[in-house]
Amino acid sequence: MKPVRPNYDAEAEFRQNIQWYEAESAGLGDRLWSEIQAAISLISTHPSIGEVVRGVRHPGPVRRIPLRRFPFFLVYREYTDHLEVVALAHTSRKPNYWRGRLT
C-alpha cells in the first residue's frame, strides 16, 4: 500500500463538495466522504487501477477513478513513495481545470 496525500486544492474540494451535499440533504455529505475514502483506499492498494488521463504532460501517468454514486473523478498521480490526489473533479463541469496544478 502506498500512502495517499491530497494536495491543498483537492482537500478544499473535498470540504466544499461535502458541505454542499450536506446542505442539500442531511447525511449526503457523509456519504460523499465515505465514497472519497473508499476511492482513496482502492488507489492506495492498487495504484494503477485508474484510467490514464491522456494528453497530460507530467513525469509518469496521471490517473482518474470515478466515484460510484457521485458525479466526480478522483484525479491522482503516482510518485515512488506516495500517491498525490490532485483534484475531486466533477465529471461534466469545467473539464481539465485541474491540469494547471501539475507543475
C-alpha positions in Angstrom: 0.0 0.0 0.0 1.2 3.5 -0.8 0.2 6.5 1.3 -2.2 8.9 -0.4 -1.8 12.6 0.1 -4.4 15.0 -1.2 -2.9 18.3 -2.2 -4.2 21.6 -0.7 -6.6 22.2 -3.6 -8.0 18.7 -3.5 -8.6 18.9 0.2 -10.5 22.2 -0.3 -12.7 20.5 -3.0 -13.4 17.7 -0.6 -14.6 20.1 2.0 -16.6 22.3 -0.4 -18.4 19.5 -2.0 -19.1 17.6 1.2 -20.6 20.9 2.7 -22.7 21.4 -0.5 -24.2 17.9 -0.5 -24.8 18.0 3.3 -26.7 21.3 2.8 -28.8 19.6 0.1 -29.7 16.6 2.3 -28.6 15.6 5.8 -26.2 12.7 5.6 -25.4 13.1 1.9 -22.1 14.9 2.7 -21.1 11.9 4.9 -21.9 9.5 2.0 -19.7 11.6 -0.3 -16.9 11.5 2.3 -17.3 7.7 2.6 -17.0 7.4 -1.2 -13.9 9.5 -1.3 -12.3 7.4 1.4 -13.2 4.2 -0.4 -11.6 5.5 -3.6 -8.5 6.6 -1.7 -8.3 3.1 -0.1 -8.6 1.5 -3.5 -5.9 3.5 -5.2 -3.6 3.0 -2.2 -3.9 -0.7 -2.6 -4.0 -0.7 -6.5 -2.3 2.5 -7.8 -2.6 1.6 -11.4 -6.4 0.9 -11.3 -7.4 4.3 -12.5 -7.8 5.3 -16.1 -4.8 7.2 -17.5 -5.7 10.8 -18.4 -4.5 11.4 -22.0 -2.6 14.5 -23.0 -1.2 15.4 -19.6 2.4 16.4 -19.6 3.8 15.1 -16.3 6.5 12.6 -15.5 4.5 9.4 -15.1 0.8 8.9 -15.7 -1.9 11.0 -14.2 -4.9 8.8 -13.5 -8.6 9.2 -12.5 -11.1 6.9 -10.9 -14.8 7.6 -10.8 -16.7 7.7 -7.5 -19.6 5.1 -7.5 -22.6 7.2 -6.6 -21.5 10.8 -7.1 -20.5 12.6 -10.4 -16.8 13.0 -9.6 -13.5 11.7 -10.5 -10.6 11.4 -8.0 -7.6 12.6 -10.1 -4.2 11.4 -8.8 -0.6 10.9 -9.8 1.9 8.4 -8.6 5.3 9.0 -7.1 7.8 6.4 -6.0 6.8 6.7 -2.3 3.2 8.0 -2.4 0.1 9.0 -4.4 -1.0 12.6 -4.7 -4.7 13.4 -5.1 -4.7 16.3 -7.5 -8.5 17.0 -7.7 -12.0 15.9 -6.9 -13.2 16.8 -10.4 -16.8 16.9 -11.4 -17.5 14.6 -14.4 -19.2 17.3 -16.5 -18.2 20.7 -15.2 -15.0 22.5 -16.2 -13.2 19.6 -17.7 -9.4 19.6 -17.2 -9.4 22.8 -14.9 -7.1 20.9 -12.6 -4.3 20.5 -15.1 -2.7 23.7 -14.0 -2.0 22.0 -10.7 0.5 19.7 -12.3 3.6 21.9 -12.1 
